[in-house]
Amino acid sequence: DWSPRAYRRALELMRSCHEHHVPVVNPVDVLSRAAKSAGATLIGRTGIRTPRVAGIGSPERIRQVLDEIGLPALIREDRGHGGTTFLVRSRQEIGEIPWRRFRHPIAMEFIDVQSPRDGRYRKYRYFAAGDTGVSRHLIMSRKWEVRPSDRLKDEAARREELDYLQSPDPNHVRLQRARAMLGLDVVAFDYSYDRDGQLVVWEANPFPTLNYPKSRDVQYLFPFVERSFAALFRFYLIRGGLPVPDRLEELLGVGGPELGRGPVTPLPQLAAEAA
C-alpha cells in the first residue's frame, strides 16, 4: 500500500526503464487491478465466477453494504494478502468486526466450497509467469478459511495434492485469460470449486510466495517449488530477449500446443521418492 509519493516515484522509474528499453515486469500502473475489489470484477469478465465484492469505506456503512452482499459475508482487506478475514454470519456479529485491523475494508460474498463428498475445504494455487503456468499447491483443511497452518497432512490429502501437482492444471487456459485481463505478467491465482463443481477464483496475487516449505512432512513439495522457479526463470529469459535452454523447456513441459499443459513433473525422481 504505497504512499502517493512512493507511487509517483515508482512510475518515474518505470518510465525511465521504458525510455532505455529495459523490460518491466508487472507494470506499476496495473498493480491496482490485483486489489480484491478490482480483481474480482476483471476476472469475472472472463466468465469465471468470483465473489461479489463491495467497498465499505467507513464502519457506518456496513449494514447497507451487507444488504447488498448478503449474509454470511467476509470482511477482508482490499489490498495485500494474508491479512485478517472476519466472517459475519448474522447482524448480531457486526459489532464484533475488528475494524482496527483493516485499512481498506471490503465485504465479500461467502461462497460455500466445502466438499459434499468428504467435508473438506480445498484451495488450489496456479502460478503464472507469462504464458507458462504451473500447479503450485493444493491445501486441504477442515476450516472454511484455508491456511497453510491448518493443512491436513493425512495420506489421502497428500496423494490428492500430488495428483494435482503432477498433472496439468485443468484451468490453465481460463486462468491465462484472467491474467491477460489483469494485465499482469507474474501472478498466482487462488481458487476452489463450489458445491456444483464450478470454478471460483478468490484473488490474484502479483507477489506470491515461492519459498520452500519448512515443515519436514511437506518436503515432497520441493520439486514443485523448483518448477515454479523454473517457470519464472523462463519468463525472465524471454522478457530479456535471451535464449531459453532446452532443458528448461523440458522441465516445464512447454513443447506441446499449449504452454504449461504438457507433462509438468520437473524432477520425477525426487517426486517419486517423496511420494
Buried (B, 14 or more C-beta within 10 A) or exposed (E): EEEEEEBEEBEEEBEEEEEEEEEBBBBBEBBBBBBBBBBBBBBBEBEBBBBBBBBBEEEEBBEEBBEEBEBBBBBBBBBBBEEEBBEBEEEEBBEEBEEEEBEBBBBBBBBEBBEEEEEBBBBBBBBBBBBBBBBBBBBBBEEBEBEBEEBBEEEEBBEBBBEBBBEBBBBBEBBBBBBEBBBBBBBBBBBBBEEEEEBBBBBBBBEBEBEEBEEEEBBBBBBBBBBBEBBBBBBBBBBEEEEBEEEBBEBBBBEEEEBBBBBBBBBEEBBEEBE
